[in-house]
Amino acid sequence: MISEVIATEFAKLRRSAPPWATLAAVLFAVLGIALLIWIVRDPERAASLGLLGTKANLAGLEATWPAYGAYLSVVAGAGGLILLAFIVAFLFGREYADATAKNLLALPVPRAWFVLAKLVVAAVWWLVLLIALLAAGFAIGAALDLPGFTPAVALKIVGDTLLGGAISFLLAPIAAWITIATRSYLAALGFALGMLLVGNLLGHTGWAVWFPWSIVPLLTGMSGDAVALPWGSYLVVALTFVAGIGGTVLQLKYADNP
């Protein structure tokens, strides 16, 4: 039965625009990074084309494969917090927007299965986006002919990007919970954006390794240089994932869901 629920959730995406919109967002992010790298590499030509202001500060930016890979991991990690909030808000919120929630919840199927099925769809959706991010990133990086490429660097880029994307996904069930509790797409997106800002601010404090939404910026280097996290940080993220799933299931099971 759970496989049928998952198959049904995938079937709902066949003619949906959001998967293509998120793919476009990822590809535009890679193109934006490539443009930044190109400007850093050739600032005089960029200035002649009007792409570089006279007051622009390029200090500390490098046009190398390691630096380029770090930017890709930021897209997967910090950017993933926003994209995943959009993904789960769409998957869970569309039932209320389309007025199908009452029909869904009336089916003789455990409500936990609906939550798990939608999260499985979100996980596959996000994995496809991460693969697209890496494929486009490596293709554009090769076209830019950046220095410093080695098999070890390539493996690090893939590992850091997938790790950042995985940590971001573990925080997604909280957005699903908020979507169901408020029956609104915007609440989850607003929450994700707010937590990203708060997490970035706390990234400069000693509390950062214990706050779930600071862990992703720390891990990807959004708040500065990437840092090695203690095992307790991963435990915090895992507990947040469990709490998000539990809260979502309980919200569906016991709250008033017309």
Secondary structure in CASP SS format (residue, H / E / C, confidence):
PFRMAT SS
TARGET T0000
AUTHOR 0000-0000-0000
METHOD secondary structure of the structure
MODEL  1
M C 1.00
I H 1.00
S H 1.00
E H 1.00
V H 1.00
I H 1.00
A H 1.00
T H 1.00
E H 1.00
F H 1.00
A H 1.00
K C 1.00
L C 1.00
R C 1.00
R C 1.00
S C 1.00
A C 1.00
P H 1.00
P H 1.00
W H 1.00
A H 1.00
T H 1.00
L H 1.00
A H 1.00
A H 1.00
V H 1.00
L H 1.00
F H 1.00
A H 1.00
V H 1.00
L H 1.00
G H 1.00
I H 1.00
A H 1.00
L H 1.00
L H 1.00
I H 1.00
W H 1.00
I H 1.00
V H 1.00
R H 1.00
D C 1.00
P H 1.00
E H 1.00
R H 1.00
A H 1.00
A H 1.00
S H 1.00
L C 1.00
G C 1.00
L C 1.00
L C 1.00
G C 1.00
T C 1.00
K C 1.00
A C 1.00
N C 1.00
L C 1.00
A C 1.00
G C 1.00
L C 1.00
E C 1.00
A C 1.00
T C 1.00
W H 1.00
P H 1.00
A H 1.00
Y H 1.00
G H 1.00
A H 1.00
Y H 1.00
L H 1.00
S H 1.00
V H 1.00
V H 1.00
A H 1.00
G H 1.00
A H 1.00
G H 1.00
G H 1.00
L H 1.00
I H 1.00
L H 1.00
L H 1.00
A H 1.00
F H 1.00
I H 1.00
V H 1.00
A H 1.00
F H 1.00
L H 1.00
F H 1.00
G H 1.00
R H 1.00
E H 1.00
Y H 1.00
A H 1.00
D C 1.00
A C 1.00
T C 1.00
A H 1.00
K H 1.00
N H 1.00
L H 1.00
L H 1.00
A C 1.00
L C 1.00
P C 1.00
V C 1.00
P C 1.00
R H 1.00
A H 1.00
W H 1.00
F H 1.00
V H 1.00
L H 1.00
A H 1.00
K H 1.00
L H 1.00
V H 1.00
V H 1.00
A H 1.00
A H 1.00
V H 1.00
W H 1.00
W H 1.00
L H 1.00
V H 1.00
L H 1.00
L H 1.00
I H 1.00
A H 1.00
L H 1.00
L H 1.00
A H 1.00
A H 1.00
G H 1.00
F H 1.00
A H 1.00
I H 1.00
G H 1.00
A H 1.00
A H 1.00
L H 1.00
D C 1.00
L C 1.00
P C 1.00
G C 1.00
F C 1.00
T C 1.00
P H 1.00
A H 1.00
V H 1.00
A H 1.00
L H 1.00
K H 1.00
I H 1.00
V H 1.00
G H 1.00
D H 1.00
T H 1.00
L H 1.00
L H 1.00
G H 1.00
G H 1.00
A H 1.00
I H 1.00
S H 1.00
F H 1.00
L H 1.00
L C 1.00
A H 1.00
P H 1.00
I H 1.00
A H 1.00
A H 1.00
W H 1.00
I H 1.00
T H 1.00
I H 1.00
A H 1.00
T H 1.00
R C 1.00
S C 1.00
Y H 1.00
L H 1.00
A H 1.00
A H 1.00
L H 1.00
G H 1.00
F H 1.00
A H 1.00
L H 1.00
G H 1.00
M H 1.00
L H 1.00
L H 1.00
V H 1.00
G H 1.00
N H 1.00
L H 1.00
L H 1.00
G C 1.00
H C 1.00
T C 1.00
G C 1.00
W C 1.00
A H 1.00
V H 1.00
W H 1.00
F C 1.00
P H 1.00
W H 1.00
S H 1.00
I H 1.00
V H 1.00
P H 1.00
L H 1.00
L H 1.00
T H 1.00
G C 1.00
M C 1.00
S C 1.00
G C 1.00
D C 1.00
A C 1.00
V C 1.00
A C 1.00
L C 1.00
P C 1.00
W H 1.00
G H 1.00
S H 1.00
Y H 1.00
L H 1.00
V H 1.00
V H 1.00
A H 1.00
L H 1.00
T H 1.00
F H 1.00
V H 1.00
A H 1.00
G H 1.00
I H 1.00
G H 1.00
G H 1.00
T H 1.00
V H 1.00
L H 1.00
Q H 1.00
L H 1.00
K H 1.00
Y H 1.00
A C 1.00
D C 1.00
N C 1.00
P C 1.00
END
